Amino acid sequence: MMSGTARAARDALIPEWERALSRLKDSTKVAVRDVVGRQQALFAEPDTVQIQVRPKAKKAKKATKAKADSALDEASVTGVPTKRSRRQG
């Protein structure tokens, strides 16, 4: 939780931040006036920002299984050392 002094320091900065944000919005109106909807996209809430989302490419399951099978075949051909048993004593 925030202490009272930290909260007061934060609250004292809010008016300055609001003025700065207002000036920023005014200057972007001029800068992006040629592109319709650009300012709304820049200052939109995070939920509405994602406009162009590409779906993830699906991986081929058969190719992965084929690689695993070939790796097993190679291991059996080259000879994998056996696991040593624990010494009892």
HTML snippet that shows the backbone in 3Dmol.js (N, CA, C, O; Angstrom):
<script src="https://3Dmol.org/build/3Dmol-min.js"></script>
<div id="view" style="width:600px;height:400px;position:relative"></div>
<script>
const pdb = `
ATOM      1  N   MET A   1       0.833  -1.187   0.000  1.00  0.00           N
ATOM      2  CA  MET A   1       0.000   0.000   0.000  1.00  0.00           C
ATOM      3  C   MET A   1       0.879   1.253   0.000  1.00  0.00           C
ATOM      4  O   MET A   1       2.030   1.232   0.435  1.00  0.00           O
ATOM      5  N   MET A   2       0.315   2.303  -0.485  1.00  0.00           N
ATOM      6  CA  MET A   2       1.049   3.569  -0.536  1.00  0.00           C
ATOM      7  C   MET A   2       0.892   4.317   0.778  1.00  0.00           C
ATOM      8  O   MET A   2      -0.161   4.293   1.416  1.00  0.00           O
ATOM      9  N   SER A   3       1.960   4.972   1.155  1.00  0.00           N
ATOM     10  CA  SER A   3       1.871   5.794   2.361  1.00  0.00           C
ATOM     11  C   SER A   3       1.211   7.123   2.012  1.00  0.00           C
ATOM     12  O   SER A   3       1.049   7.454   0.837  1.00  0.00           O
ATOM     13  N   GLY A   4       0.839   7.866   3.019  1.00  0.00           N
ATOM     14  CA  GLY A   4       0.163   9.140   2.803  1.00  0.00           C
ATOM     15  C   GLY A   4       1.026  10.155   2.081  1.00  0.00           C
ATOM     16  O   GLY A   4       0.524  10.917   1.254  1.00  0.00           O
ATOM     17  N   THR A   5       2.326  10.179   2.381  1.00  0.00           N
ATOM     18  CA  THR A   5       3.206  11.148   1.713  1.00  0.00           C
ATOM     19  C   THR A   5       3.416  10.778   0.252  1.00  0.00           C
ATOM     20  O   THR A   5       3.468  11.660  -0.606  1.00  0.00           O
ATOM     21  N   ALA A   6       3.536   9.485  -0.045  1.00  0.00           N
ATOM     22  CA  ALA A   6       3.705   9.053  -1.433  1.00  0.00           C
ATOM     23  C   ALA A   6       2.451   9.355  -2.245  1.00  0.00           C
ATOM     24  O   ALA A   6       2.534   9.789  -3.394  1.00  0.00           O
ATOM     25  N   ARG A   7       1.297   9.123  -1.644  1.00  0.00           N
ATOM     26  CA  ARG A   7       0.034   9.412  -2.335  1.00  0.00           C
ATOM     27  C   ARG A   7      -0.116  10.910  -2.578  1.00  0.00           C
ATOM     28  O   ARG A   7      -0.582  11.315  -3.643  1.00  0.00           O
ATOM     29  N   ALA A   8       0.270  11.734  -1.614  1.00  0.00           N
ATOM     30  CA  ALA A   8       0.171  13.189  -1.778  1.00  0.00           C
ATOM     31  C   ALA A   8       1.114  13.674  -2.875  1.00  0.00           C
ATOM     32  O   ALA A   8       0.760  14.559  -3.654  1.00  0.00           O
ATOM     33  N   ALA A   9       2.306  13.098  -2.935  1.00  0.00           N
ATOM     34  CA  ALA A   9       3.257  13.482  -3.985  1.00  0.00           C
ATOM     35  C   ALA A   9       2.726  13.089  -5.359  1.00  0.00           C
ATOM     36  O   ALA A   9       2.862  13.840  -6.324  1.00  0.00           O
ATOM     37  N   ARG A  10       2.122  11.909  -5.440  1.00  0.00           N
ATOM     38  CA  ARG A  10       1.542  11.464  -6.705  1.00  0.00           C
ATOM     39  C   ARG A  10       0.383  12.356  -7.118  1.00  0.00           C
ATOM     40  O   ARG A  10       0.282  12.765  -8.274  1.00  0.00           O
ATOM     41  N   ASP A  11      -0.496  12.655  -6.158  1.00  0.00           N
ATOM     42  CA  ASP A  11      -1.669  13.479  -6.468  1.00  0.00           C
ATOM     43  C   ASP A  11      -1.284  14.894  -6.854  1.00  0.00           C
ATOM     44  O   ASP A  11      -2.008  15.538  -7.613  1.00  0.00           O
ATOM     45  N   ALA A  12      -0.165  15.394  -6.352  1.00  0.00           N
ATOM     46  CA  ALA A  12       0.275  16.740  -6.707  1.00  0.00           C
ATOM     47  C   ALA A  12       0.712  16.816  -8.171  1.00  0.00           C
ATOM     48  O   ALA A  12       0.668  17.889  -8.773  1.00  0.00           O
ATOM     49  N   LEU A  13       1.129  15.702  -8.741  1.00  0.00           N
ATOM     50  CA  LEU A  13       1.595  15.676 -10.129  1.00  0.00           C
ATOM     51  C   LEU A  13       0.467  15.511 -11.144  1.00  0.00           C
ATOM     52  O   LEU A  13       0.671  15.753 -12.334  1.00  0.00           O
ATOM     53  N   ILE A  14      -0.703  15.108 -10.700  1.00  0.00           N
ATOM     54  CA  ILE A  14      -1.800  14.814 -11.628  1.00  0.00           C
ATOM     55  C   ILE A  14      -2.194  16.016 -12.485  1.00  0.00           C
ATOM     56  O   ILE A  14      -2.338  15.844 -13.696  1.00  0.00           O
ATOM     57  N   PRO A  15      -2.378  17.218 -11.941  1.00  0.00           N
ATOM     58  CA  PRO A  15      -2.743  18.343 -12.813  1.00  0.00           C
ATOM     59  C   PRO A  15      -1.700  18.634 -13.889  1.00  0.00           C
ATOM     60  O   PRO A  15      -2.049  18.969 -15.021  1.00  0.00           O
ATOM     61  N   GLU A  16      -0.428  18.505 -13.539  1.00  0.00           N
ATOM     62  CA  GLU A  16       0.626  18.742 -14.527  1.00  0.00           C
ATOM     63  C   GLU A  16       0.569  17.691 -15.637  1.00  0.00           C
ATOM     64  O   GLU A  16       0.731  18.020 -16.812  1.00  0.00           O
ATOM     65  N   TRP A  17       0.338  16.425 -15.267  1.00  0.00           N
ATOM     66  CA  TRP A  17       0.213  15.361 -16.255  1.00  0.00           C
ATOM     67  C   TRP A  17      -0.990  15.597 -17.167  1.00  0.00           C
ATOM     68  O   TRP A  17      -0.900  15.372 -18.374  1.00  0.00           O
ATOM     69  N   GLU A  18      -2.106  16.043 -16.610  1.00  0.00           N
ATOM     70  CA  GLU A  18      -3.299  16.299 -17.421  1.00  0.00           C
ATOM     71  C   GLU A  18      -3.055  17.423 -18.416  1.00  0.00           C
ATOM     72  O   GLU A  18      -3.496  17.336 -19.562  1.00  0.00           O
ATOM     73  N   ARG A  19      -2.360  18.476 -17.998  1.00  0.00           N
ATOM     74  CA  ARG A  19      -2.039  19.574 -18.920  1.00  0.00           C
ATOM     75  C   ARG A  19      -1.112  19.075 -20.029  1.00  0.00           C
ATOM     76  O   ARG A  19      -1.313  19.397 -21.200  1.00  0.00           O
ATOM     77  N   ALA A  20      -0.114  18.303 -19.666  1.00  0.00           N
ATOM     78  CA  ALA A  20       0.828  17.779 -20.662  1.00  0.00           C
ATOM     79  C   ALA A  20       0.119  16.857 -21.659  1.00  0.00           C
ATOM     80  O   ALA A  20       0.395  16.912 -22.858  1.00  0.00           O
ATOM     81  N   LEU A  21      -0.786  16.017 -21.172  1.00  0.00           N
ATOM     82  CA  LEU A  21      -1.534  15.131 -22.058  1.00  0.00           C
ATOM     83  C   LEU A  21      -2.435  15.927 -22.997  1.00  0.00           C
ATOM     84  O   LEU A  21      -2.565  15.594 -24.175  1.00  0.00           O
ATOM     85  N   SER A  22      -3.048  16.962 -22.477  1.00  0.00           N
ATOM     86  CA  SER A  22      -3.902  17.813 -23.304  1.00  0.00           C
ATOM     87  C   SER A  22      -3.091  18.480 -24.412  1.00  0.00           C
ATOM     88  O   SER A  22      -3.531  18.528 -25.561  1.00  0.00           O
ATOM     89  N   ARG A  23      -1.909  18.993 -24.071  1.00  0.00           N
ATOM     90  CA  ARG A  23      -1.044  19.608 -25.090  1.00  0.00           C
ATOM     91  C   ARG A  23      -0.585  18.586 -26.112  1.00  0.00           C
ATOM     92  O   ARG A  23      -0.506  18.885 -27.303  1.00  0.00           O
ATOM     93  N   LEU A  24      -0.287  17.394 -25.656  1.00  0.00           N
ATOM     94  CA  LEU A  24       0.140  16.337 -26.574  1.00  0.00           C
ATOM     95  C   LEU A  24      -0.978  15.971 -27.545  1.00  0.00           C
ATOM     96  O   LEU A  24      -0.730  15.793 -28.738  1.00  0.00           O
ATOM     97  N   LYS A  25      -2.199  15.859 -27.046  1.00  0.00           N
ATOM     98  CA  LYS A  25      -3.332  15.544 -27.914  1.00  0.00           C
ATOM     99  C   LYS A  25      -3.565  16.651 -28.928  1.00  0.00           C
ATOM    100  O   LYS A  25      -3.864  16.373 -30.089  1.00  0.00           O
ATOM    101  N   ASP A  26      -3.432  17.915 -28.500  1.00  0.00           N
ATOM    102  CA  ASP A  26      -3.615  19.035 -29.426  1.00  0.00           C
ATOM    103  C   ASP A  26      -2.554  19.027 -30.522  1.00  0.00           C
ATOM    104  O   ASP A  26      -2.864  19.279 -31.686  1.00  0.00           O
ATOM    105  N   SER A  27      -1.314  18.740 -30.160  1.00  0.00           N
ATOM    106  CA  SER A  27      -0.258  18.742 -31.173  1.00  0.00           C
ATOM    107  C   SER A  27      -0.372  17.545 -32.113  1.00  0.00           C
ATOM    108  O   SER A  27       0.018  17.644 -33.276  1.00  0.00           O
ATOM    109  N   THR A  28      -0.897  16.420 -31.636  1.00  0.00           N
ATOM    110  CA  THR A  28      -1.065  15.284 -32.540  1.00  0.00           C
ATOM    111  C   THR A  28      -2.221  15.487 -33.503  1.00  0.00           C
ATOM    112  O   THR A  28      -2.229  14.900 -34.586  1.00  0.00           O
ATOM    113  N   LYS A  29      -3.207  16.315 -33.126  1.00  0.00           N
ATOM    114  CA  LYS A  29      -4.291  16.618 -34.073  1.00  0.00           C
ATOM    115  C   LYS A  29      -3.712  17.221 -35.339  1.00  0.00           C
ATOM    116  O   LYS A  29      -4.139  16.885 -36.443  1.00  0.00           O
ATOM    117  N   VAL A  30      -2.745  18.108 -35.182  1.00  0.00           N
ATOM    118  CA  VAL A  30      -2.122  18.757 -36.328  1.00  0.00           C
ATOM    119  C   VAL A  30      -1.206  17.787 -37.065  1.00  0.00           C
ATOM    120  O   VAL A  30      -1.176  17.769 -38.295  1.00  0.00           O
ATOM    121  N   ALA A  31      -0.466  16.988 -36.321  1.00  0.00           N
ATOM    122  CA  ALA A  31       0.533  16.108 -36.934  1.00  0.00           C
ATOM    123  C   ALA A  31      -0.102  14.973 -37.731  1.00  0.00           C
ATOM    124  O   ALA A  31       0.464  14.552 -38.740  1.00  0.00           O
ATOM    125  N   VAL A  32      -1.256  14.468 -37.311  1.00  0.00           N
ATOM    126  CA  VAL A  32      -1.856  13.315 -37.982  1.00  0.00           C
ATOM    127  C   VAL A  32      -3.180  13.663 -38.656  1.00  0.00           C
ATOM    128  O   VAL A  32      -4.037  12.796 -38.825  1.00  0.00           O
ATOM    129  N   ARG A  33      -3.347  14.895 -39.033  1.00  0.00           N
ATOM    130  CA  ARG A  33      -4.627  15.315 -39.620  1.00  0.00           C
ATOM    131  C   ARG A  33      -4.890  14.661 -40.975  1.00  0.00           C
ATOM    132  O   ARG A  33      -6.040  14.598 -41.411  1.00  0.00           O
ATOM    133  N   ASP A  34      -3.847  14.174 -41.648  1.00  0.00           N
ATOM    134  CA  ASP A  34      -4.025  13.557 -42.962  1.00  0.00           C
ATOM    135  C   ASP A  34      -4.542  12.124 -42.883  1.00  0.00           C
ATOM    136  O   ASP A  34      -5.108  11.619 -43.852  1.00  0.00           O
ATOM    137  N   VAL A  35      -4.358  11.473 -41.757  1.00  0.00           N
ATOM    138  CA  VAL A  35      -4.747  10.068 -41.619  1.00  0.00           C
ATOM    139  C   VAL A  35      -5.964   9.988 -40.703  1.00  0.00           C
ATOM    140  O   VAL A  35      -5.897  10.349 -39.528  1.00  0.00           O
ATOM    141  N   VAL A  36      -7.069   9.513 -41.254  1.00  0.00           N
ATOM    142  CA  VAL A  36      -8.315   9.439 -40.497  1.00  0.00           C
ATOM    143  C   VAL A  36      -8.206   8.345 -39.431  1.00  0.00           C
ATOM    144  O   VAL A  36      -7.818   7.217 -39.732  1.00  0.00           O
ATOM    145  N   GLY A  37      -8.545   8.678 -38.205  1.00  0.00           N
ATOM    146  CA  GLY A  37      -8.568   7.711 -37.125  1.00  0.00           C
ATOM    147  C   GLY A  37      -7.237   7.465 -36.438  1.00  0.00           C
ATOM    148  O   GLY A  37      -7.170   6.694 -35.480  1.00  0.00           O
ATOM    149  N   ARG A  38      -6.180   8.104 -36.908  1.00  0.00           N
ATOM    150  CA  ARG A  38      -4.862   7.864 -36.310  1.00  0.00           C
ATOM    151  C   ARG A  38      -4.806   8.389 -34.878  1.00  0.00           C
ATOM    152  O   ARG A  38      -4.268   7.713 -34.001  1.00  0.00           O
ATOM    153  N   GLN A  39      -5.349   9.572 -34.625  1.00  0.00           N
ATOM    154  CA  GLN A  39      -5.292  10.122 -33.271  1.00  0.00           C
ATOM    155  C   GLN A  39      -6.109   9.267 -32.307  1.00  0.00           C
ATOM    156  O   GLN A  39      -5.686   9.035 -31.175  1.00  0.00           O
ATOM    157  N   GLN A  40      -7.266   8.802 -32.743  1.00  0.00           N
ATOM    158  CA  GLN A  40      -8.073   7.948 -31.883  1.00  0.00           C
ATOM    159  C   GLN A  40      -7.320   6.653 -31.563  1.00  0.00           C
ATOM    160  O   GLN A  40      -7.395   6.153 -30.440  1.00  0.00           O
ATOM    161  N   ALA A  41      -6.600   6.114 -32.540  1.00  0.00           N
ATOM    162  CA  ALA A  41      -5.834   4.895 -32.299  1.00  0.00           C
ATOM    163  C   ALA A  41      -4.663   5.151 -31.357  1.00  0.00           C
ATOM    164  O   ALA A  41      -4.339   4.301 -30.528  1.00  0.00           O
ATOM    165  N   LEU A  42      -4.029   6.311 -31.477  1.00  0.00           N
ATOM    166  CA  LEU A  42      -2.901   6.628 -30.604  1.00  0.00           C
ATOM    167  C   LEU A  42      -3.316   6.774 -29.152  1.00  0.00           C
ATOM    168  O   LEU A  42      -2.586   6.354 -28.254  1.00  0.00           O
ATOM    169  N   PHE A  43      -4.467   7.360 -28.912  1.00  0.00           N
ATOM    170  CA  PHE A  43      -4.899   7.632 -27.544  1.00  0.00           C
ATOM    171  C   PHE A  43      -6.033   6.710 -27.099  1.00  0.00           C
ATOM    172  O   PHE A  43      -6.765   7.032 -26.163  1.00  0.00           O
ATOM    173  N   ALA A  44      -6.179   5.579 -27.759  1.00  0.00           N
ATOM    174  CA  ALA A  44      -7.241   4.635 -27.410  1.00  0.00           C
ATOM    175  C   ALA A  44      -6.857   3.854 -26.156  1.00  0.00           C
ATOM    176  O   ALA A  44      -5.687   3.774 -25.782  1.00  0.00           O
ATOM    177  N   GLU A  45      -7.864   3.290 -25.527  1.00  0.00           N
ATOM    178  CA  GLU A  45      -7.630   2.411 -24.388  1.00  0.00           C
ATOM    179  C   GLU A  45      -6.914   1.156 -24.885  1.00  0.00           C
ATOM    180  O   GLU A  45      -7.081   0.788 -26.048  1.00  0.00           O
ATOM    181  N   PRO A  46      -6.132   0.495 -24.056  1.00  0.00           N
ATOM    182  CA  PRO A  46      -5.370  -0.675 -24.506  1.00  0.00           C
ATOM    183  C   PRO A  46      -6.224  -1.791 -25.103  1.00  0.00           C
ATOM    184  O   PRO A  46      -5.733  -2.531 -25.956  1.00  0.00           O
ATOM    185  N   ASP A  47      -7.463  -1.938 -24.695  1.00  0.00           N
ATOM    186  CA  ASP A  47      -8.316  -2.997 -25.236  1.00  0.00           C
ATOM    187  C   ASP A  47      -8.605  -2.793 -26.713  1.00  0.00           C
ATOM    188  O   ASP A  47      -8.745  -3.767 -27.453  1.00  0.00           O
ATOM    189  N   THR A  48      -8.697  -1.544 -27.157  1.00  0.00           N
ATOM    190  CA  THR A  48      -9.104  -1.278 -28.525  1.00  0.00           C
ATOM    191  C   THR A  48      -7.942  -0.990 -29.462  1.00  0.00           C
ATOM    192  O   THR A  48      -8.170  -0.668 -30.628  1.00  0.00           O
ATOM    193  N   VAL A  49      -6.726  -1.094 -28.999  1.00  0.00           N
ATOM    194  CA  VAL A  49      -5.572  -0.762 -29.822  1.00  0.00           C
ATOM    195  C   VAL A  49      -5.279  -1.847 -30.844  1.00  0.00           C
ATOM    196  O   VAL A  49      -4.858  -1.529 -31.956  1.00  0.00           O
ATOM    197  N   GLN A  50      -5.483  -3.099 -30.516  1.00  0.00           N
ATOM    198  CA  GLN A  50      -5.120  -4.186 -31.398  1.00  0.00           C
ATOM    199  C   GLN A  50      -6.041  -4.229 -32.607  1.00  0.00           C
ATOM    200  O   GLN A  50      -7.140  -4.782 -32.556  1.00  0.00           O
ATOM    201  N   ILE A  51      -5.572  -3.637 -33.688  1.00  0.00           N
ATOM    202  CA  ILE A  51      -6.378  -3.553 -34.893  1.00  0.00           C
ATOM    203  C   ILE A  51      -6.083  -4.722 -35.823  1.00  0.00           C
ATOM    204  O   ILE A  51      -7.001  -5.419 -36.255  1.00  0.00           O
ATOM    205  N   GLN A  52      -4.807  -4.942 -36.133  1.00  0.00           N
ATOM    206  CA  GLN A  52      -4.437  -5.989 -37.078  1.00  0.00           C
ATOM    207  C   GLN A  52      -3.694  -7.084 -36.332  1.00  0.00           C
ATOM    208  O   GLN A  52      -2.487  -6.983 -36.113  1.00  0.00           O
ATOM    209  N   VAL A  53      -4.399  -8.110 -35.947  1.00  0.00           N
ATOM    210  CA  VAL A  53      -3.804  -9.231 -35.239  1.00  0.00           C
ATOM    211  C   VAL A  53      -3.770 -10.412 -36.191  1.00  0.00           C
ATOM    212  O   VAL A  53      -4.804 -10.834 -36.708  1.00  0.00           O
ATOM    213  N   ARG A  54      -2.585 -10.940 -36.420  1.00  0.00           N
ATOM    214  CA  ARG A  54      -2.450 -12.090 -37.306  1.00  0.00           C
ATOM    215  C   ARG A  54      -2.572 -13.370 -36.485  1.00  0.00           C
ATOM    216  O   ARG A  54      -2.007 -13.463 -35.395  1.00  0.00           O
ATOM    217  N   PRO A  55      -3.292 -14.341 -36.992  1.00  0.00           N
ATOM    218  CA  PRO A  55      -3.362 -15.614 -36.261  1.00  0.00           C
ATOM    219  C   PRO A  55      -2.010 -16.328 -36.338  1.00  0.00           C
ATOM    220  O   PRO A  55      -1.270 -16.183 -37.311  1.00  0.00           O
ATOM    221  N   LYS A  56      -1.710 -17.087 -35.310  1.00  0.00           N
ATOM    222  CA  LYS A  56      -0.456 -17.830 -35.298  1.00  0.00           C
ATOM    223  C   LYS A  56      -0.515 -18.959 -36.315  1.00  0.00           C
ATOM    224  O   LYS A  56      -1.559 -19.581 -36.510  1.00  0.00           O
ATOM    225  N   ALA A  57       0.601 -19.212 -36.953  1.00  0.00           N
ATOM    226  CA  ALA A  57       0.682 -20.301 -37.923  1.00  0.00           C
ATOM    227  C   ALA A  57       0.672 -21.630 -37.178  1.00  0.00           C
ATOM    228  O   ALA A  57       1.345 -21.796 -36.160  1.00  0.00           O
ATOM    229  N   LYS A  58      -0.092 -22.554 -37.698  1.00  0.00           N
ATOM    230  CA  LYS A  58      -0.165 -23.866 -37.073  1.00  0.00           C
ATOM    231  C   LYS A  58       1.034 -24.704 -37.508  1.00  0.00           C
ATOM    232  O   LYS A  58       1.418 -24.707 -38.677  1.00  0.00           O
ATOM    233  N   LYS A  59       1.606 -25.405 -36.556  1.00  0.00           N
ATOM    234  CA  LYS A  59       2.751 -26.253 -36.859  1.00  0.00           C
ATOM    235  C   LYS A  59       2.260 -27.608 -37.335  1.00  0.00           C
ATOM    236  O   LYS A  59       1.233 -28.112 -36.880  1.00  0.00           O
ATOM    237  N   ALA A  60       3.003 -28.179 -38.245  1.00  0.00           N
ATOM    238  CA  ALA A  60       2.645 -29.491 -38.775  1.00  0.00           C
ATOM    239  C   ALA A  60       3.054 -30.561 -37.774  1.00  0.00           C
ATOM    240  O   ALA A  60       4.218 -30.642 -37.382  1.00  0.00           O
ATOM    241  N   LYS A  61       2.109 -31.368 -37.368  1.00  0.00           N
ATOM    242  CA  LYS A  61       2.390 -32.413 -36.385  1.00  0.00           C
ATOM    243  C   LYS A  61       3.152 -33.566 -37.020  1.00  0.00           C
ATOM    244  O   LYS A  61       3.993 -34.183 -36.367  1.00  0.00           O
ATOM    245  N   LYS A  62       2.874 -33.862 -38.269  1.00  0.00           N
ATOM    246  CA  LYS A  62       3.519 -34.992 -38.928  1.00  0.00           C
ATOM    247  C   LYS A  62       5.009 -34.746 -39.094  1.00  0.00           C
ATOM    248  O   LYS A  62       5.804 -35.669 -38.915  1.00  0.00           O
ATOM    249  N   ALA A  63       5.405 -33.540 -39.427  1.00  0.00           N
ATOM    250  CA  ALA A  63       6.819 -33.233 -39.618  1.00  0.00           C
ATOM    251  C   ALA A  63       7.577 -33.399 -38.310  1.00  0.00           C
ATOM    252  O   ALA A  63       8.694 -33.915 -38.302  1.00  0.00           O
ATOM    253  N   THR A  64       6.989 -32.973 -37.219  1.00  0.00           N
ATOM    254  CA  THR A  64       7.635 -33.101 -35.919  1.00  0.00           C
ATOM    255  C   THR A  64       7.774 -34.564 -35.536  1.00  0.00           C
ATOM    256  O   THR A  64       8.813 -34.978 -35.021  1.00  0.00           O
ATOM    257  N   LYS A  65       6.732 -35.348 -35.786  1.00  0.00           N
ATOM    258  CA  LYS A  65       6.773 -36.767 -35.456  1.00  0.00           C
ATOM    259  C   LYS A  65       7.791 -37.486 -36.336  1.00  0.00           C
ATOM    260  O   LYS A  65       8.477 -38.396 -35.869  1.00  0.00           O
ATOM    261  N   ALA A  66       7.897 -37.095 -37.591  1.00  0.00           N
ATOM    262  CA  ALA A  66       8.857 -37.717 -38.495  1.00  0.00           C
ATOM    263  C   ALA A  66      10.281 -37.426 -38.040  1.00  0.00           C
ATOM    264  O   ALA A  66      11.147 -38.297 -38.128  1.00  0.00           O
ATOM    265  N   LYS A  67      10.534 -36.217 -37.558  1.00  0.00           N
ATOM    266  CA  LYS A  67      11.865 -35.875 -37.066  1.00  0.00           C
ATOM    267  C   LYS A  67      12.212 -36.725 -35.841  1.00  0.00           C
ATOM    268  O   LYS A  67      13.332 -37.219 -35.717  1.00  0.00           O
ATOM    269  N   ALA A  68      11.255 -36.887 -34.952  1.00  0.00           N
ATOM    270  CA  ALA A  68      11.486 -37.675 -33.745  1.00  0.00           C
ATOM    271  C   ALA A  68      11.766 -39.129 -34.102  1.00  0.00           C
ATOM    272  O   ALA A  68      12.649 -39.754 -33.515  1.00  0.00           O
ATOM    273  N   ASP A  69      11.021 -39.668 -35.058  1.00  0.00           N
ATOM    274  CA  ASP A  69      11.231 -41.051 -35.479  1.00  0.00           C
ATOM    275  C   ASP A  69      12.608 -41.226 -36.107  1.00  0.00           C
ATOM    276  O   ASP A  69      13.290 -42.214 -35.836  1.00  0.00           O
ATOM    277  N   SER A  70      13.029 -40.267 -36.953  1.00  0.00           N
ATOM    278  CA  SER A  70      14.342 -40.383 -37.582  1.00  0.00           C
ATOM    279  C   SER A  70      15.451 -40.245 -36.545  1.00  0.00           C
ATOM    280  O   SER A  70      16.497 -40.881 -36.675  1.00  0.00           O
ATOM    281  N   ALA A  71      15.241 -39.432 -35.529  1.00  0.00           N
ATOM    282  CA  ALA A  71      16.238 -39.296 -34.468  1.00  0.00           C
ATOM    283  C   ALA A  71      16.363 -40.598 -33.697  1.00  0.00           C
ATOM    284  O   ALA A  71      17.467 -40.983 -33.312  1.00  0.00           O
ATOM    285  N   LEU A  72      15.257 -41.278 -33.467  1.00  0.00           N
ATOM    286  CA  LEU A  72      15.295 -42.566 -32.775  1.00  0.00           C
ATOM    287  C   LEU A  72      15.988 -43.611 -33.625  1.00  0.00           C
ATOM    288  O   LEU A  72      16.745 -44.429 -33.103  1.00  0.00           O
ATOM    289  N   ASP A  73      15.741 -43.598 -34.937  1.00  0.00           N
ATOM    290  CA  ASP A  73      16.379 -44.549 -35.830  1.00  0.00           C
ATOM    291  C   ASP A  73      17.890 -44.346 -35.841  1.00  0.00           C
ATOM    292  O   ASP A  73      18.648 -45.315 -35.802  1.00  0.00           O
ATOM    293  N   GLU A  74      18.329 -43.090 -35.895  1.00  0.00           N
ATOM    294  CA  GLU A  74      19.755 -42.788 -35.895  1.00  0.00           C
ATOM    295  C   GLU A  74      20.399 -43.231 -34.590  1.00  0.00           C
ATOM    296  O   GLU A  74      21.520 -43.739 -34.592  1.00  0.00           O
ATOM    297  N   ALA A  75      19.704 -43.043 -33.487  1.00  0.00           N
ATOM    298  CA  ALA A  75      20.257 -43.419 -32.196  1.00  0.00           C
ATOM    299  C   ALA A  75      20.432 -44.925 -32.102  1.00  0.00           C
ATOM    300  O   ALA A  75      21.413 -45.400 -31.530  1.00  0.00           O
ATOM    301  N   SER A  76      19.497 -45.676 -32.652  1.00  0.00           N
ATOM    302  CA  SER A  76      19.601 -47.129 -32.582  1.00  0.00           C
ATOM    303  C   SER A  76      20.686 -47.644 -33.520  1.00  0.00           C
ATOM    304  O   SER A  76      21.292 -48.681 -33.250  1.00  0.00           O
ATOM    305  N   VAL A  77      20.935 -46.947 -34.597  1.00  0.00           N
ATOM    306  CA  VAL A  77      21.966 -47.365 -35.547  1.00  0.00           C
ATOM    307  C   VAL A  77      23.344 -47.080 -34.980  1.00  0.00           C
ATOM    308  O   VAL A  77      24.224 -47.938 -35.052  1.00  0.00           O
ATOM    309  N   THR A  78      23.550 -45.918 -34.430  1.00  0.00           N
ATOM    310  CA  THR A  78      24.873 -45.540 -33.940  1.00  0.00           C
ATOM    311  C   THR A  78      25.204 -46.196 -32.614  1.00  0.00           C
ATOM    312  O   THR A  78      26.376 -46.287 -32.249  1.00  0.00           O
ATOM    313  N   GLY A  79      24.226 -46.644 -31.907  1.00  0.00           N
ATOM    314  CA  GLY A  79      24.468 -47.318 -30.643  1.00  0.00           C
ATOM    315  C   GLY A  79      24.588 -46.334 -29.491  1.00  0.00           C
ATOM    316  O   GLY A  79      25.566 -45.594 -29.392  1.00  0.00           O
ATOM    317  N   VAL A  80      23.625 -46.332 -28.656  1.00  0.00           N
ATOM    318  CA  VAL A  80      23.604 -45.455 -27.507  1.00  0.00           C
ATOM    319  C   VAL A  80      24.121 -46.232 -26.314  1.00  0.00           C
ATOM    320  O   VAL A  80      23.667 -47.350 -26.070  1.00  0.00           O
ATOM    321  N   PRO A  81      25.057 -45.670 -25.564  1.00  0.00           N
ATOM    322  CA  PRO A  81      25.556 -46.407 -24.407  1.00  0.00           C
ATOM    323  C   PRO A  81      24.427 -46.660 -23.414  1.00  0.00           C
ATOM    324  O   PRO A  81      23.543 -45.827 -23.215  1.00  0.00           O
ATOM    325  N   THR A  82      24.488 -47.834 -22.803  1.00  0.00           N
ATOM    326  CA  THR A  82      23.445 -48.200 -21.856  1.00  0.00           C
ATOM    327  C   THR A  82      23.680 -47.490 -20.537  1.00  0.00           C
ATOM    328  O   THR A  82      24.801 -47.088 -20.227  1.00  0.00           O
ATOM    329  N   LYS A  83      22.648 -47.343 -19.786  1.00  0.00           N
ATOM    330  CA  LYS A  83      22.719 -46.681 -18.493  1.00  0.00           C
ATOM    331  C   LYS A  83      23.337 -47.642 -17.478  1.00  0.00           C
ATOM    332  O   LYS A  83      22.925 -48.796 -17.358  1.00  0.00           O
ATOM    333  N   ARG A  84      24.324 -47.141 -16.760  1.00  0.00           N
ATOM    334  CA  ARG A  84      24.968 -47.973 -15.769  1.00  0.00           C
ATOM    335  C   ARG A  84      24.088 -48.117 -14.537  1.00  0.00           C
ATOM    336  O   ARG A  84      23.450 -47.159 -14.100  1.00  0.00           O
ATOM    337  N   SER A  85      24.061 -49.283 -14.000  1.00  0.00           N
ATOM    338  CA  SER A  85      23.275 -49.485 -12.787  1.00  0.00           C
ATOM    339  C   SER A  85      24.064 -48.981 -11.591  1.00  0.00           C
ATOM    340  O   SER A  85      25.287 -48.860 -11.648  1.00  0.00           O
ATOM    341  N   ARG A  86      23.372 -48.695 -10.532  1.00  0.00           N
ATOM    342  CA  ARG A  86      24.026 -48.203  -9.317  1.00  0.00           C
ATOM    343  C   ARG A  86      24.800 -49.343  -8.655  1.00  0.00           C
ATOM    344  O   ARG A  86      24.401 -50.508  -8.678  1.00  0.00           O
ATOM    345  N   ARG A  87      25.882 -48.961  -8.090  1.00  0.00           N
ATOM    346  CA  ARG A  87      26.673 -49.959  -7.369  1.00  0.00           C
ATOM    347  C   ARG A  87      26.020 -50.253  -6.028  1.00  0.00           C
ATOM    348  O   ARG A  87      25.638 -49.352  -5.281  1.00  0.00           O
ATOM    349  N   GLN A  88      25.911 -51.476  -5.764  1.00  0.00           N
ATOM    350  CA  GLN A  88      25.339 -51.850  -4.483  1.00  0.00           C
ATOM    351  C   GLN A  88      26.472 -52.275  -3.554  1.00  0.00           C
ATOM    352  O   GLN A  88      27.344 -53.057  -3.931  1.00  0.00           O
ATOM    353  N   GLY A  89      26.443 -51.771  -2.393  1.00  0.00           N
ATOM    354  CA  GLY A  89      27.554 -52.162  -1.582  1.00  0.00           C
ATOM    355  C   GLY A  89      27.497 -51.803  -0.197  1.00  0.00           C
ATOM    356  O   GLY A  89      28.419 -52.108   0.559  1.00  0.00           O
TER     357      GLY A  89
END
`;
const viewer = $3Dmol.createViewer("view");
viewer.addModel(pdb, "pdb");
viewer.setStyle({}, {cartoon: {color: "spectrum"}});
viewer.zoomTo();
viewer.render();
</script>
